Amino acid sequence: MAEKVLIIGCGWLGQQLAPVLAAAGYQVFGSRRTQASAEALPAPIQGIALDFQPPWSDAQLALLQDAWLICTIPPGGRQGGTSDYPQVLQQLAQLAQAAGLKGGIHISSTGIYQGLSGVVNEQAELQLTQPRVALLAAGEQALQQQSRWLTLRLSGLMGPGRHPGRFVQGRAVSGAMQPVNMVHSADVAAAVLQILSRWPLPAACYNLSAPQHVTKAEFYQAAAESLGLTAASIELSAAAIESARQVCSQRFIEDADFSFQFADPRTALPFCN
């Protein structure tokens, strides 16, 4: 019988992961908060409505039993602007633990390194006084307090329907000479497959970011050309609004024996339309 993968909070990224997982032989489920939105998920995803608040039904426990979970819930504001992100993840961790999950991958963000400069890796000391950093760290900790969870910190996502040039067209991009930190959804999907096939990996947390050093100027000029625009359509400013940092993925490359399809993020641009 095919192994189950349940993508929690199945949005754009989940829909990029699902066909790759299904092609590898996994039975793919995707959860959303309402039945209507769950039923709208495309094949090969089997959409389900899932609420993490106890008491849990026998059906919920049976679905998660011996399943791989991929948590793609984004941090955000609810309940009058106060985010319940850590609380939701804590409930998910408790449900998964009670059900007897096989293992879980938490999709987090390299935004957790906000405020740091230079080359940053998973051992970097986080600036927890910054609200965004504190929120992301609390979400990671909520899942890592339970066993069998791995955190995958992603840099800026690009892929089908998410062309970076469109996000910045007509806007000023600061820090033109700073490194850009991006990752294509195809590399995320390949990384997830590698994690599942080599479970468990030696560490509980990994960065995933295209490893080649490319400046924002180089990247967004290539993005403009990829869209058939002039480079001038994207305004680049040398002024930096925050510390320049380059996210290092070397630990994942070594521990998972992983090779990026798009090590230079510019080569991924034709695969973002």
Backbone as CSV, one residue per row, in Angstrom:
resi,resn,N_x,N_y,N_z,CA_x,CA_y,CA_z,C_x,C_y,C_z
1,MET,0.853,-1.195,0.000,0.000,0.000,0.000,0.891,1.249,0.000
2,ALA,0.508,2.251,-0.798,1.313,3.462,-0.935,1.393,4.217,0.387
3,GLU,2.574,4.785,0.657,2.728,5.619,1.840,1.922,6.903,1.682
4,LYS,1.386,7.391,2.799,0.567,8.600,2.781,1.422,9.829,3.064
5,VAL,1.164,10.896,2.306,1.711,12.215,2.601,0.544,13.179,2.722
6,LEU,0.494,13.870,3.835,-0.560,14.853,4.065,0.064,16.239,4.104
7,ILE,-0.312,17.093,3.150,0.193,18.464,3.085,-0.775,19.352,3.862
8,ILE,-0.312,19.862,4.985,-1.158,20.662,5.871,-1.139,22.119,5.418
9,GLY,-2.333,22.702,5.225,-2.409,24.075,4.735,-1.985,24.136,3.280
10,CYS,-2.610,23.329,2.450,-2.154,23.098,1.077,-2.489,24.287,0.174
11,GLY,-1.498,25.152,-0.040,-1.653,26.303,-0.917,-0.810,26.153,-2.161
12,TRP,-0.208,27.270,-2.599,0.573,27.234,-3.847,1.716,26.226,-3.758
13,LEU,2.505,26.271,-2.689,3.639,25.365,-2.594,3.179,23.917,-2.529
14,GLY,2.154,23.645,-1.742,1.637,22.283,-1.651,1.216,21.737,-2.999
15,GLN,0.656,22.611,-3.832,0.225,22.172,-5.156,1.397,21.962,-6.115
16,GLN,2.554,22.538,-5.802,3.768,22.240,-6.568,4.389,20.911,-6.106
17,LEU,4.284,20.638,-4.817,4.870,19.414,-4.266,4.064,18.170,-4.643
18,ALA,2.752,18.287,-4.674,1.875,17.123,-4.800,2.145,16.272,-6.044
19,PRO,2.247,16.852,-7.246,2.482,15.994,-8.416,3.814,15.246,-8.347
20,VAL,4.827,15.866,-7.774,6.133,15.216,-7.648,6.044,14.051,-6.672
21,LEU,5.355,14.259,-5.559,5.183,13.192,-4.573,4.351,12.044,-5.147
22,ALA,3.285,12.388,-5.874,2.431,11.352,-6.466,3.203,10.548,-7.502
23,ALA,4.033,11.234,-8.291,4.831,10.535,-9.313,5.846,9.596,-8.675
24,ALA,6.240,9.907,-7.442,7.185,9.046,-6.715,6.478,7.900,-5.999
25,GLY,5.153,7.829,-6.122,4.415,6.697,-5.571,3.691,6.953,-4.270
26,TYR,3.693,8.188,-3.789,3.001,8.503,-2.547,1.518,8.800,-2.806
27,GLN,0.695,8.473,-1.826,-0.713,8.857,-1.827,-0.798,10.230,-1.164
28,VAL,-1.256,11.247,-1.900,-1.144,12.633,-1.449,-2.495,13.191,-1.031
29,PHE,-2.549,13.656,0.202,-3.711,14.366,0.729,-3.323,15.819,0.976
30,GLY,-4.293,16.713,0.868,-4.054,18.118,1.166,-5.144,18.641,2.070
31,SER,-4.761,19.312,3.150,-5.763,19.812,4.085,-5.934,21.315,3.962
32,ARG,-7.179,21.734,4.120,-7.541,23.133,4.255,-8.574,23.254,5.366
33,ARG,-8.867,24.493,5.740,-9.735,24.686,6.903,-11.198,24.387,6.621
34,THR,-11.648,24.578,5.376,-13.058,24.341,5.056,-13.192,23.245,4.014
35,GLN,-14.330,22.592,4.028,-14.579,21.508,3.089,-14.595,22.022,1.656
36,ALA,-15.205,23.191,1.436,-15.314,23.738,0.084,-13.935,24.015,-0.517
37,SER,-13.044,24.619,0.273,-11.716,24.932,-0.250,-10.883,23.653,-0.424
38,ALA,-11.123,22.669,0.440,-10.411,21.392,0.303,-10.830,20.678,-0.972
39,GLU,-12.123,20.709,-1.277,-12.624,20.035,-2.476,-12.154,20.723,-3.758
40,ALA,-11.723,21.983,-3.638,-11.261,22.725,-4.812,-9.832,22.377,-5.199
41,LEU,-9.128,21.614,-4.361,-7.747,21.251,-4.667,-7.701,20.325,-5.882
42,PRO,-6.746,20.545,-6.786,-6.691,19.746,-8.011,-6.079,18.369,-7.779
43,ALA,-6.364,17.451,-8.700,-5.705,16.135,-8.691,-4.214,16.346,-8.909
44,PRO,-3.374,15.498,-8.315,-3.664,14.233,-7.628,-3.944,14.388,-6.133
45,ILE,-4.207,15.611,-5.677,-4.416,15.839,-4.245,-5.820,15.395,-3.856
46,GLN,-5.908,14.637,-2.774,-7.200,14.305,-2.179,-7.455,15.322,-1.064
47,GLY,-8.353,16.264,-1.337,-8.583,17.357,-0.401,-9.421,16.946,0.794
48,ILE,-9.014,17.422,1.988,-9.771,17.140,3.207,-9.811,18.401,4.065
49,ALA,-10.902,18.567,4.790,-10.991,19.641,5.778,-10.464,19.091,7.096
50,LEU,-9.559,19.836,7.721,-8.922,19.335,8.936,-8.806,20.451,9.962
51,ASP,-9.352,20.196,11.140,-9.233,21.124,12.257,-8.390,20.436,13.328
52,PHE,-7.437,21.170,13.878,-6.493,20.540,14.813,-6.961,20.577,16.261
53,GLN,-8.036,21.311,16.528,-8.469,21.454,17.924,-9.052,20.149,18.454
54,PRO,-8.625,19.728,19.657,-9.237,18.536,20.254,-10.666,18.863,20.706
55,PRO,-11.509,17.848,20.850,-11.218,16.414,20.687,-11.129,16.016,19.216
56,TRP,-10.257,15.050,18.939,-10.050,14.609,17.569,-10.893,13.376,17.289
57,SER,-11.377,13.308,16.072,-12.209,12.170,15.674,-11.334,10.970,15.339
58,ASP,-11.961,9.810,15.349,-11.243,8.589,14.955,-10.754,8.697,13.515
59,ALA,-11.553,9.367,12.652,-11.177,9.513,11.250,-9.918,10.375,11.104
60,GLN,-9.825,11.449,11.908,-8.631,12.294,11.869,-7.393,11.513,12.317
61,LEU,-7.532,10.785,13.390,-6.406,10.016,13.910,-5.973,8.926,12.926
62,ALA,-6.949,8.306,12.273,-6.638,7.247,11.310,-5.924,7.815,10.088
63,LEU,-6.312,9.032,9.666,-5.693,9.645,8.493,-4.219,9.951,8.741
64,LEU,-3.917,10.433,9.942,-2.541,10.828,10.251,-1.669,9.655,10.689
65,GLN,-2.279,8.528,11.039,-1.498,7.387,11.505,-0.562,6.880,10.401
66,ASP,0.726,6.757,10.741,1.742,6.277,9.806,1.840,7.122,8.541
67,ALA,1.500,8.409,8.652,1.582,9.314,7.501,2.784,10.239,7.633
68,TRP,3.285,10.680,6.492,4.244,11.772,6.459,3.453,13.071,6.409
69,LEU,3.824,14.033,7.233,3.157,15.340,7.209,4.117,16.394,6.677
70,ILE,3.595,17.274,5.846,4.344,18.435,5.384,3.514,19.653,5.754
71,CYS,4.000,20.428,6.711,3.245,21.581,7.212,3.652,22.823,6.435
72,THR,2.736,23.353,5.623,3.010,24.548,4.832,2.160,25.731,5.298
73,ILE,1.658,25.671,6.531,0.853,26.778,7.068,1.733,28.026,7.164
74,PRO,1.315,29.142,6.558,2.135,30.352,6.651,1.842,31.109,7.938
75,PRO,2.838,31.796,8.493,2.564,32.670,9.629,1.729,33.848,9.159
76,GLY,0.792,34.284,9.962,-0.056,35.403,9.560,-0.862,35.902,10.721
77,GLY,-1.629,36.929,10.472,-2.412,37.541,11.539,-3.855,37.087,11.530
78,ARG,-4.331,36.640,12.643,-5.743,36.296,12.815,-6.180,36.799,14.191
79,GLN,-7.454,36.724,14.470,-7.994,37.075,15.788,-7.578,38.490,16.194
80,GLY,-8.054,39.458,15.366,-7.799,40.850,15.691,-6.364,41.277,15.486
81,GLY,-5.655,40.597,14.585,-4.295,41.001,14.278,-3.235,40.281,15.082
82,THR,-3.622,39.491,16.059,-2.655,38.707,16.831,-2.573,37.322,16.217
83,SER,-1.390,36.934,15.769,-1.265,35.661,15.066,-1.391,34.485,16.028
84,ASP,-2.165,33.486,15.616,-2.279,32.254,16.393,-1.410,31.155,15.780
85,TYR,-0.436,31.555,14.980,0.436,30.601,14.277,1.084,29.586,15.218
86,PRO,1.777,30.007,16.283,2.391,28.997,17.162,1.367,28.076,17.819
87,GLN,0.206,28.622,18.180,-0.827,27.809,18.836,-1.384,26.757,17.882
88,VAL,-1.604,27.161,16.623,-2.104,26.214,15.626,-1.092,25.089,15.401
89,LEU,0.187,25.442,15.318,1.208,24.416,15.103,1.357,23.511,16.314
90,GLN,1.166,24.071,17.499,1.221,23.242,18.701,0.084,22.222,18.702
91,GLN,-1.110,22.652,18.288,-2.243,21.728,18.194,-1.976,20.653,17.142
92,LEU,-1.380,21.060,16.015,-1.043,20.089,14.974,-0.050,19.066,15.507
93,ALA,0.957,19.524,16.230,1.963,18.617,16.782,1.335,17.610,17.727
94,GLN,0.409,18.062,18.550,-0.251,17.172,19.502,-1.122,16.143,18.787
95,LEU,-1.854,16.601,17.749,-2.687,15.686,16.969,-1.816,14.638,16.276
96,ALA,-0.731,15.088,15.653,0.144,14.165,14.938,0.770,13.152,15.873
97,GLN,1.173,13.620,17.054,1.778,12.725,18.032,0.782,11.674,18.513
98,ALA,-0.454,12.130,18.753,-1.493,11.205,19.216,-1.832,10.165,18.144
99,ALA,-1.781,10.589,16.884,-2.138,9.683,15.796,-1.023,8.694,15.479
100,GLY,0.224,9.070,15.779,1.358,8.218,15.445,1.865,8.472,14.039
101,LEU,2.251,9.733,13.763,2.776,10.064,12.440,4.096,9.348,12.192
102,LYS,4.431,9.194,10.904,5.715,8.600,10.541,6.829,9.622,10.684
103,GLY,6.548,10.855,10.242,7.509,11.936,10.357,6.904,13.192,9.767
104,GLY,7.457,14.346,10.137,6.897,15.596,9.659,7.972,16.564,9.207
105,ILE,7.677,17.305,8.133,8.546,18.364,7.634,7.811,19.680,7.806
106,HIS,8.408,20.576,8.560,7.821,21.899,8.764,8.477,22.881,7.807
107,ILE,7.681,23.459,6.912,8.192,24.464,5.979,8.203,25.808,6.695
108,SER,9.412,26.270,7.015,9.590,27.567,7.662,10.254,28.507,6.654
109,SER,10.802,29.612,7.131,11.325,30.641,6.246,12.687,31.135,6.707
110,THR,13.549,31.450,5.738,14.825,32.067,6.086,14.638,33.525,6.505
111,GLY,13.406,34.004,6.484,13.096,35.289,7.089,13.414,35.302,8.574
112,ILE,13.635,34.122,9.141,13.988,34.011,10.552,15.368,34.628,10.825
113,TYR,16.150,34.866,9.761,17.472,35.476,9.915,17.437,37.003,9.762
114,GLN,16.235,37.559,9.738,16.100,39.013,9.617,16.946,39.711,10.685
115,GLY,17.664,40.755,10.263,18.509,41.501,11.190,19.943,41.029,11.229
116,LEU,20.237,39.875,10.614,21.600,39.348,10.595,22.290,39.756,9.297
117,SER,23.611,39.712,9.290,24.362,40.075,8.097,25.443,39.036,7.826
118,GLY,25.957,39.052,6.597,26.975,38.093,6.201,26.360,36.758,5.822
119,VAL,27.198,35.733,5.793,26.719,34.380,5.495,26.071,33.805,6.752
120,VAL,24.837,33.337,6.639,24.116,32.814,7.804,23.784,31.348,7.583
121,ASN,23.983,30.554,8.637,23.605,29.146,8.597,22.674,28.842,9.770
122,GLU,22.378,27.562,9.941,21.370,27.159,10.933,21.817,27.411,12.369
123,GLN,23.099,27.642,12.592,23.594,27.901,13.950,23.580,29.387,14.304
124,ALA,23.135,30.242,13.400,23.151,31.684,13.646,22.284,32.034,14.858
125,GLU,22.747,33.006,15.633,21.978,33.483,16.779,20.881,34.423,16.285
126,LEU,19.642,34.071,16.536,18.499,34.800,15.985,18.224,36.087,16.754
127,GLN,17.724,37.081,16.036,17.352,38.372,16.633,15.896,38.292,17.115
128,LEU,15.701,37.656,18.252,14.349,37.353,18.730,13.581,38.578,19.214
129,THR,14.249,39.727,19.289,13.521,40.957,19.640,12.711,41.469,18.458
130,GLN,12.971,40.965,17.263,12.201,41.367,16.086,10.945,40.499,16.000
131,PRO,9.768,41.105,15.900,8.503,40.352,15.967,8.405,39.221,14.951
132,ARG,8.822,39.471,13.717,8.719,38.428,12.687,9.608,37.232,13.032
133,VAL,10.805,37.518,13.504,11.739,36.451,13.885,11.171,35.641,15.050
134,ALA,10.643,36.346,16.042,10.083,35.675,17.214,8.909,34.779,16.831
135,LEU,8.076,35.243,15.892,6.915,34.457,15.456,7.353,33.184,14.746
136,LEU,8.307,33.326,13.824,8.790,32.151,13.099,9.470,31.161,14.042
137,ALA,10.259,31.677,14.982,10.951,30.801,15.932,9.962,30.064,16.822
138,ALA,8.908,30.754,17.248,7.895,30.109,18.095,7.178,28.997,17.338
139,GLY,6.922,29.212,16.036,6.295,28.172,15.226,7.188,26.949,15.086
140,GLU,8.478,27.187,14.841,9.412,26.062,14.732,9.470,25.274,16.032
141,GLN,9.546,25.982,17.139,9.668,25.323,18.444,8.414,24.526,18.787
142,ALA,7.244,25.027,18.349,5.992,24.327,18.653,6.001,22.912,18.078
143,LEU,6.600,22.741,16.892,6.654,21.418,16.286,7.856,20.616,16.763
144,GLN,8.981,21.265,16.968,10.178,20.538,17.359,10.120,20.019,18.795
145,GLN,9.178,20.542,19.589,9.002,20.004,20.946,8.483,18.571,20.901
146,GLN,7.827,18.225,19.803,7.398,16.848,19.609,8.443,16.140,18.751
147,SER,8.572,14.863,18.908,9.577,14.123,18.141,9.134,13.947,16.694
148,ARG,10.075,13.590,15.865,9.846,13.228,14.461,9.445,14.407,13.576
149,TRP,9.965,15.607,13.885,9.747,16.760,13.019,11.086,17.334,12.563
150,LEU,11.139,17.735,11.308,12.309,18.402,10.738,11.863,19.753,10.187
151,THR,12.648,20.798,10.414,12.346,22.140,9.911,13.157,22.411,8.657
152,LEU,12.473,22.874,7.611,13.118,23.250,6.361,12.850,24.738,6.128
153,ARG,13.896,25.546,6.287,13.772,27.001,6.121,14.017,27.373,4.660
154,LEU,12.974,27.887,4.000,13.065,28.214,2.582,13.357,29.696,2.380
155,SER,14.200,29.975,1.387,14.378,31.347,0.935,13.195,31.737,0.050
156,GLY,13.266,32.926,-0.563,12.142,33.408,-1.368,11.729,32.417,-2.438
157,LEU,10.445,32.120,-2.486,9.943,31.079,-3.383,9.666,31.621,-4.775
158,MET,10.086,30.845,-5.764,9.770,31.124,-7.154,9.349,29.821,-7.816
159,GLY,8.585,29.925,-8.893,8.113,28.725,-9.571,6.961,29.065,-10.482
160,PRO,6.255,28.070,-11.004,5.142,28.330,-11.920,4.118,29.297,-11.316
161,GLY,3.871,30.390,-12.035,2.927,31.389,-11.530,3.512,32.340,-10.509
162,ARG,4.776,32.160,-10.147,5.446,33.046,-9.185,6.772,33.511,-9.787
163,HIS,6.676,34.410,-10.758,7.876,34.951,-11.400,8.353,36.153,-10.599
164,PRO,9.587,36.119,-10.101,10.071,37.220,-9.259,10.012,38.584,-9.933
165,GLY,10.169,38.614,-11.263,10.127,39.891,-11.965,8.788,40.583,-11.851
166,ARG,7.714,39.795,-11.776,6.382,40.395,-11.675,6.151,41.015,-10.301
167,PHE,6.781,40.440,-9.264,6.580,40.962,-7.916,7.209,42.338,-7.736
168,VAL,8.261,42.626,-8.494,8.983,43.885,-8.292,8.799,44.860,-9.448
169,GLN,8.055,44.470,-10.472,7.872,45.343,-11.625,7.214,46.648,-11.190
170,GLY,7.825,47.761,-11.551,7.279,49.063,-11.182,7.564,49.470,-9.754
171,ARG,8.368,48.699,-9.043,8.716,49.008,-7.658,10.223,49.159,-7.529
172,ALA,10.643,49.880,-6.517,12.073,50.039,-6.270,12.591,48.846,-5.471
173,VAL,13.714,48.297,-5.901,14.370,47.207,-5.188,15.656,47.761,-4.596
174,SER,15.752,47.738,-3.281,16.940,48.280,-2.623,18.031,47.224,-2.508
175,GLY,19.233,47.687,-2.192,20.341,46.755,-1.975,20.754,46.023,-3.226
176,ALA,20.943,46.754,-4.336,21.218,46.126,-5.626,22.439,45.218,-5.601
177,MET,23.423,45.547,-4.777,24.651,44.750,-4.754,24.640,43.694,-3.650
178,GLN,23.544,43.563,-2.954,23.422,42.530,-1.927,23.058,41.201,-2.574
179,PRO,23.385,40.081,-1.917,23.008,38.779,-2.475,21.496,38.577,-2.436
180,VAL,20.983,37.885,-3.435,19.575,37.516,-3.447,19.463,36.081,-2.937
181,ASN,18.446,35.815,-2.143,18.223,34.473,-1.587,16.884,33.949,-2.112
182,MET,16.944,33.009,-3.042,15.747,32.475,-3.689,15.873,30.960,-3.817
183,VAL,14.740,30.299,-3.992,14.741,28.856,-4.268,13.521,28.540,-5.126
184,HIS,13.705,27.672,-6.116,12.618,27.277,-7.008,11.839,26.117,-6.401
185,SER,10.540,26.091,-6.661,9.691,25.039,-6.095,10.129,23.640,-6.525
186,ALA,10.750,23.512,-7.706,11.236,22.193,-8.136,12.333,21.693,-7.211
187,ASP,13.183,22.605,-6.743,14.221,22.196,-5.796,13.630,21.886,-4.428
188,VAL,12.568,22.591,-4.047,11.897,22.269,-2.782,11.301,20.874,-2.845
189,ALA,10.640,20.555,-3.955,10.038,19.225,-4.112,11.104,18.138,-4.100
190,ALA,12.218,18.386,-4.783,13.306,17.401,-4.798,13.898,17.229,-3.407
191,ALA,14.003,18.321,-2.663,14.533,18.251,-1.300,13.606,17.446,-0.396
192,VAL,12.302,17.654,-0.529,11.328,16.903,0.275,11.443,15.411,-0.020
193,LEU,11.534,15.041,-1.286,11.693,13.627,-1.638,12.982,13.052,-1.053
194,GLN,14.039,13.840,-1.090,15.316,13.374,-0.556,15.225,13.164,0.956
195,ILE,14.540,14.074,1.626,14.369,13.937,3.083,13.593,12.665,3.414
196,LEU,12.492,12.428,2.695,11.667,11.250,2.971,12.443,9.959,2.711
197,SER,13.271,9.957,1.679,14.001,8.729,1.333,15.169,8.469,2.272
198,ARG,15.647,9.521,2.964,16.817,9.360,3.834,16.477,9.578,5.310
199,TRP,15.219,9.580,5.635,14.769,9.856,7.012,15.334,8.833,7.990
200,PRO,15.803,9.288,9.171,15.942,10.687,9.595,17.313,11.245,9.216
201,LEU,17.366,12.540,8.962,18.640,13.208,8.695,19.321,13.551,10.021
202,PRO,20.623,13.842,9.986,21.346,14.068,11.245,20.885,15.273,12.056
203,ALA,20.409,16.331,11.388,20.004,17.548,12.100,18.495,17.724,12.030
204,ALA,17.988,18.614,12.878,16.543,18.867,12.937,16.136,20.113,12.170
205,CYS,17.104,20.831,11.598,16.791,22.086,10.914,17.772,22.297,9.765
206,TYR,17.228,22.685,8.597,18.064,22.920,7.414,17.566,24.140,6.637
207,ASN,18.522,24.858,6.030,18.204,25.919,5.077,18.092,25.328,3.682
208,LEU,17.246,25.960,2.865,17.174,25.593,1.452,17.128,26.887,0.642
209,SER,18.252,27.191,0.003,18.399,28.412,-0.781,19.393,28.140,-1.892
210,ALA,19.105,28.607,-3.105,20.023,28.394,-4.225,21.420,28.845,-3.819
211,PRO,22.430,27.977,-3.930,23.716,28.237,-3.287,24.643,29.218,-4.000
212,GLN,24.419,29.483,-5.276,25.355,30.358,-5.982,25.115,31.822,-5.625
213,HIS,26.197,32.565,-5.358,26.101,33.982,-5.007,25.729,34.796,-6.244
214,VAL,24.572,35.440,-6.187,24.087,36.306,-7.261,23.552,37.573,-6.608
215,THR,23.919,38.741,-7.128,23.416,39.987,-6.540,21.971,40.243,-6.990
216,LYS,21.288,41.094,-6.240,19.928,41.472,-6.622,19.922,42.132,-7.993
217,ALA,20.939,42.952,-8.279,21.007,43.609,-9.585,21.089,42.574,-10.700
218,GLU,21.967,41.597,-10.543,22.119,40.558,-11.562,20.836,39.749,-11.715
219,PHE,20.222,39.421,-10.580,19.043,38.562,-10.607,17.839,39.280,-11.224
220,TYR,17.552,40.494,-10.768,16.345,41.164,-11.244,16.495,41.726,-12.646
221,GLN,17.715,42.009,-13.083,17.916,42.358,-14.489,17.633,41.141,-15.369
222,ALA,18.082,39.963,-14.923,17.774,38.730,-15.656,16.271,38.440,-15.615
223,ALA,15.630,38.760,-14.495,14.182,38.542,-14.375,13.421,39.417,-15.351
224,ALA,13.861,40.669,-15.506,13.214,41.571,-16.464,13.354,41.034,-17.882
225,GLU,14.555,40.591,-18.223,14.788,40.044,-19.565,13.948,38.793,-19.796
226,SER,13.786,37.972,-18.765,12.991,36.753,-18.870,11.534,37.051,-19.205
227,LEU,11.059,38.223,-18.758,9.682,38.635,-19.033,9.568,39.454,-20.310
228,GLY,10.701,39.640,-21.010,10.686,40.449,-22.222,10.608,41.932,-21.942
229,LEU,11.047,42.341,-20.737,11.023,43.744,-20.340,12.434,44.313,-20.424
230,THR,12.518,45.619,-20.412,13.830,46.245,-20.301,14.255,46.213,-18.841
231,ALA,15.562,46.190,-18.606,16.062,46.169,-17.232,15.588,47.382,-16.464
232,ALA,15.343,48.502,-17.186,14.910,49.737,-16.532,13.503,49.634,-15.954
233,SER,12.745,48.600,-16.355,11.380,48.453,-15.833,11.382,48.032,-14.368
234,ILE,12.530,47.570,-13.880,12.692,47.242,-12.468,13.722,48.195,-11.896
235,GLU,13.291,49.025,-10.971,14.154,50.065,-10.423,15.043,49.486,-9.326
236,LEU,16.344,49.538,-9.535,17.307,49.000,-8.581,18.043,50.143,-7.907
237,SER,18.108,50.079,-6.596,18.788,51.107,-5.813,19.907,50.472,-5.013
238,ALA,21.058,51.137,-4.969,22.186,50.613,-4.199,21.964,50.765,-2.706
239,ALA,21.027,51.637,-2.329,20.780,51.873,-0.903,20.262,50.604,-0.236
240,ALA,20.816,50.287,0.918,20.392,49.093,1.660,19.455,49.498,2.778
241,ILE,18.322,48.794,2.898,17.387,49.096,3.983,17.556,48.124,5.144
242,GLU,18.330,47.079,4.947,18.585,46.134,6.033,19.941,45.479,5.791
243,SER,20.378,44.728,6.745,21.688,44.085,6.636,21.703,43.074,5.491
244,ALA,22.815,43.070,4.741,22.968,42.119,3.650,23.324,40.751,4.216
245,ARG,22.660,39.713,3.743,22.975,38.367,4.215,22.807,37.369,3.077
246,GLN,23.582,36.336,3.134,23.472,35.231,2.187,23.204,33.964,2.967
247,VAL,22.107,33.305,2.623,21.703,32.093,3.327,22.505,30.906,2.795
248,CYS,23.104,30.160,3.705,23.947,29.021,3.349,23.172,27.710,3.478
249,SER,23.190,26.913,2.413,22.502,25.610,2.392,23.469,24.439,2.459
250,GLN,24.719,24.704,2.820,25.744,23.673,2.735,25.449,22.469,3.626
251,ARG,24.864,22.724,4.787,24.573,21.593,5.690,23.607,20.614,5.035
252,PHE,22.576,21.128,4.359,21.622,20.235,3.706,22.261,19.519,2.526
253,ILE,23.057,20.248,1.746,23.735,19.643,0.600,24.559,18.441,1.056
254,GLU,25.258,18.585,2.166,26.123,17.507,2.650,25.333,16.394,3.327
255,ASP,24.420,16.750,4.239,23.709,15.721,5.010,22.739,14.914,4.157
256,ALA,22.132,15.556,3.161,21.137,14.870,2.329,21.706,14.433,0.985
257,ASP,23.005,14.700,0.750,23.626,14.399,-0.538,22.773,14.995,-1.653
258,PHE,22.508,16.297,-1.527,21.536,16.979,-2.391,22.231,17.862,-3.411
259,SER,21.732,17.824,-4.641,22.209,18.708,-5.705,21.047,19.571,-6.189
260,PHE,21.238,20.877,-6.208,20.212,21.794,-6.693,20.100,21.714,-8.216
261,GLN,18.884,21.669,-8.705,18.658,21.785,-10.143,18.986,23.203,-10.605
262,PHE,18.634,24.178,-9.754,18.861,25.580,-10.071,19.795,26.189,-9.020
263,ALA,21.073,25.816,-9.068,22.042,26.363,-8.120,22.217,27.860,-8.325
264,ASP,22.155,28.310,-9.572,22.123,29.739,-9.896,20.654,30.106,-10.073
265,PRO,20.104,30.964,-9.212,18.660,31.228,-9.294,18.223,31.846,-10.612
266,ARG,19.155,32.452,-11.352,18.784,33.024,-12.648,18.361,31.945,-13.641
267,THR,18.927,30.748,-13.516,18.582,29.670,-14.446,17.174,29.143,-14.215
268,ALA,16.567,29.486,-13.070,15.207,29.038,-12.765,14.142,29.943,-13.372
269,LEU,14.545,31.147,-13.794,13.551,32.138,-14.255,12.690,31.657,-15.427
270,PRO,13.252,30.926,-16.413,12.378,30.452,-17.505,11.325,29.444,-17.047
271,PHE,11.475,28.924,-15.846,10.538,27.912,-15.339,9.600,28.505,-14.273
272,CYS,9.322,29.794,-14.428,8.449,30.489,-13.479,7.209,31.091,-14.144
273,ASN,7.014,30.841,-15.431,5.874,31.439,-16.137,4.647,30.546,-16.061
